[in-house]
Amino acid sequence: MKVHVIYAHPLANSLAARLHEVVVDSLTEAGHEVDDLDLYADGFDPVLSAQGREDYHDTAINQAPVASYVERLKAADALVLCHPVWNFGWPAILKGYFDRVFLPDVSFRFEDNKIGPGLTNIRKLATVTTYGAKHWRAMVLGDPPRKNATRFLRVICHPKVQVQYNALYAIDTATPQKIDRYLAQVRRKMLAF
Ligand SMILES: Cc1cc2nc3c(=O)[nH]c(=O)nc-3n(C[C@H](O)[C@H](O)[C@H](O)COP(=O)(O)O)c2cc1C
C-alpha cells in the first residue's frame, strides 16, 4: 500500500519523534511504500490567508497554493497521523494542514446539494498520539482528538475505511517501561497495517 504519514512535532528528541521513526520504519519493513510528510521540517505554512479563504469554494483555483500536498494525499491508499495532543486537539501546524489542504473537491464534495467524501482513495486511517492527561480525564472532556480522528476523518475517507486510534495517556507520569510497551505496540500495529 502507499501510506502517507503526516507527522507534526518540532523537536527531534520528543516522544513523537521516536514514535514517528517507529511508524516509518515498521511500515517500510512491512513492505509499504511510505510517503513521509514532516510538517515542521517542510516549513508548512498552516495559516489560511485572506486570499485562501476567498478562494476556498472556487474549485477551479483553490488547490493551486497546496497542489503538491493535495497530489501526495490523493496518491495514497492509507493515512497515518503522528502527533502529540495539544489543547485537546491537533498541533496548530496539523490543524492548519487540514484547513488548507482539506478543500472542497479534495476531502469532500458537494453533489446535488449533498456533502460526500472526497478521500475515497483512503482505505486505512491510523493515528499515533500521546496525551499529558489521564485517560479518564480526557474521557470526561469527551476526548475531542479521538473523536476528530475516528469520526470526522472517517466520514471523508472511503465508506469502508478501517480506522485505528493508538494513544498513550498520562505521558508525563509514564514509566520508561510503559513508554517502551507503547512503542512496541505501535510497531506491531504498523507491521500488521
Ligand atoms: C502546547 C501544549 C499543549 C498541551 N495540551 C495538552 C492537552 O490539552 N491535553 C493533554 O492531554 N496533554 C496536553 N499536552 C501534553 C502533551 O500531550 C505531551 O507533552 C506530549 O504528549 C508529550 O509528547 P512529546 O514528548 O512528543 O511532546 C500539551 C503539551 C503542550 C506542549
The ligand as an SDF file (V2000), in Angstrom:
LIG
                    3D

 31 33  0  0  0  0  0  0  0  0999 V2000
    1.2930   23.2980   23.9120 C   0  0  0  0  0  0  0  0  0  0  0  0
    0.9190   22.0460   24.6540 C   0  0  0  0  0  0  0  0  0  0  0  0
   -0.4100   21.8000   24.9200 C   0  0  0  0  0  0  0  0  0  0  0  0
   -0.7920   20.6070   25.5480 C   0  0  0  0  0  0  0  0  0  0  0  0
   -2.1200   20.3650   25.7440 N   0  0  0  0  0  0  0  0  0  0  0  0
   -2.5000   19.1660   26.2230 C   0  0  0  0  0  0  0  0  0  0  0  0
   -3.8700   18.8510   26.3400 C   0  0  0  0  0  0  0  0  0  0  0  0
   -4.7640   19.6420   26.0670 O   0  0  0  0  0  0  0  0  0  0  0  0
   -4.2080   17.6060   26.7710 N   0  0  0  0  0  0  0  0  0  0  0  0
   -3.2890   16.6710   27.1010 C   0  0  0  0  0  0  0  0  0  0  0  0
   -3.6640   15.5580   27.4500 O   0  0  0  0  0  0  0  0  0  0  0  0
   -1.9710   16.9550   27.0180 N   0  0  0  0  0  0  0  0  0  0  0  0
   -1.5580   18.1690   26.5830 C   0  0  0  0  0  0  0  0  0  0  0  0
   -0.2200   18.4580   26.4700 N   0  0  0  0  0  0  0  0  0  0  0  0
    0.7660   17.4310   26.8420 C   0  0  0  0  0  0  0  0  0  0  0  0
    1.2720   16.7200   25.5940 C   0  0  0  0  0  0  0  0  0  0  0  0
    0.2770   15.8840   25.0520 O   0  0  0  0  0  0  0  0  0  0  0  0
    2.5160   15.9060   25.9550 C   0  0  0  0  0  0  0  0  0  0  0  0
    3.5170   16.8450   26.2950 O   0  0  0  0  0  0  0  0  0  0  0  0
    3.0010   15.0830   24.8100 C   0  0  0  0  0  0  0  0  0  0  0  0
    2.0770   14.0680   24.5540 O   0  0  0  0  0  0  0  0  0  0  0  0
    4.3530   14.5020   25.1390 C   0  0  0  0  0  0  0  0  0  0  0  0
    4.9340   14.0460   23.9550 O   0  0  0  0  0  0  0  0  0  0  0  0
    6.1860   14.7420   23.2310 P   0  0  0  0  0  0  0  0  0  0  0  0
    7.4300   14.3950   24.0010 O   0  0  0  0  0  0  0  0  0  0  0  0
    6.1860   14.0640   21.8830 O   0  0  0  0  0  0  0  0  0  0  0  0
    5.9590   16.2180   23.1540 O   0  0  0  0  0  0  0  0  0  0  0  0
    0.1910   19.6600   25.9190 C   0  0  0  0  0  0  0  0  0  0  0  0
    1.5530   19.9450   25.6760 C   0  0  0  0  0  0  0  0  0  0  0  0
    1.9170   21.1210   25.0630 C   0  0  0  0  0  0  0  0  0  0  0  0
    3.3800   21.3920   24.7890 C   0  0  0  0  0  0  0  0  0  0  0  0
  1  2  1  0
  2  3  1  0
  2 30  2  0
  3  4  2  0
  4  5  1  0
  4 28  1  0
  5  6  2  0
  6  7  1  0
  6 13  1  0
  7  8  2  0
  7  9  1  0
  9 10  1  0
 10 11  2  0
 10 12  1  0
 12 13  2  0
 13 14  1  0
 14 15  1  0
 14 28  1  0
 15 16  1  0
 16 17  1  0
 16 18  1  0
 18 19  1  0
 18 20  1  0
 20 21  1  0
 20 22  1  0
 22 23  1  0
 23 24  1  0
 24 25  2  0
 24 26  1  0
 24 27  1  0
 28 29  2  0
 29 30  1  0
 30 31  1  0
M  END
$$$$
